Amino acid sequence: MATKILTVPEKFYECEVKRRRVRANGPGYEPFWRLKALADALLDGDTEFRCKDCHGPLKLHRRHTPGTASYLEHKFKVDSEHCQQGARFIEASDGRAHRQSATPVA
């Protein structure tokens, strides 16, 4: 039996990035996640990314040649298979359901 080859590359241009804000009930800062376009996140110097749907870790692919844009993809195949934005989830024909990542980024 032949295996199905992934024909559509997985590319994300929007994700959640980890930011800090002043605590409302005391001194110091607290982390929170904010939805951002990848281009803006790279300009702001953000380094921690997660998927906006499954909260799984993402891998950054920076632009190396002119005319191409930097993009993100799921770090783990299983996250792509069960995330509603994952290329493997979209191509699946077995009626699988969306679920959160088994290794979410906190």
Secondary structure, 3 states (H helix, E strand, C coil): CCCCCCCCCCCECEEEEEEEEECCCCCCEEEEEEEEEHHHHHHHCCCCEECCCCCCEEEEECCCCCCCCCEEEECCHHHHHHCCCCHHHHHCCCCCCCCCCCCCCC
